[in-house]
Amino acid sequence: MKSKTWLPVILLLLWTPAIQAELTLKPIHPAEPVQDTLNQRFSLQNALANMESINGFLESFRRLTAAAKGKINKATWKEIGNTEWDVQTLGFANLPRAVEGALRHQNWLLKKALHRLAVMEMKGGKTAAQKTEQARQEMDQAEKEFQSFWDSMSIAD
């Protein structure tokens, strides 16, 4: 089967109530409803903001490592870990960008699938053209954001 023909099958499996398993999600914090966790804490925007924070943490650790160099004995230095040049120069640069790339790519794939679903629903008379157009705009925006990320991406080596 060609890859193009798999998408409708996958979407059918995902959205068919008889086949789809429903999650039973309990709040992970008493002051945060499940929907807030899913739609805010686990949102793409929050994840990308968290990636910026993680990059800041890594930069702070890099500066702390440089300031502590020669002041801590080798055994303790090794026990602390992640103080090697390759980890801090290559890993600290590449790993967060790989996570960000995965987030942006998954978002684009999701928006693309949702647009295709909206097109199929519109053809079947189940949704309005306005919903399909909104899905197209969201797909286009996700594509632009992923393309921009891709164009700015470099791998430290």
MOWOFEN-V881539 format. One line per field, one symbol per residue. psi: psi as a letter, one per 40 degrees, with the letter a starting at -180 (. if undefined). Layout:
psi->???
//
This chain:
psi->hiddedddddddddehdddhhhighihehdehidddddecdeiddddddddddddddddddddddddeheehidddddddifeidddddddddddddddddddddddddddddddddddddddeeeiidddddddddddddddddddddddehihh.
//
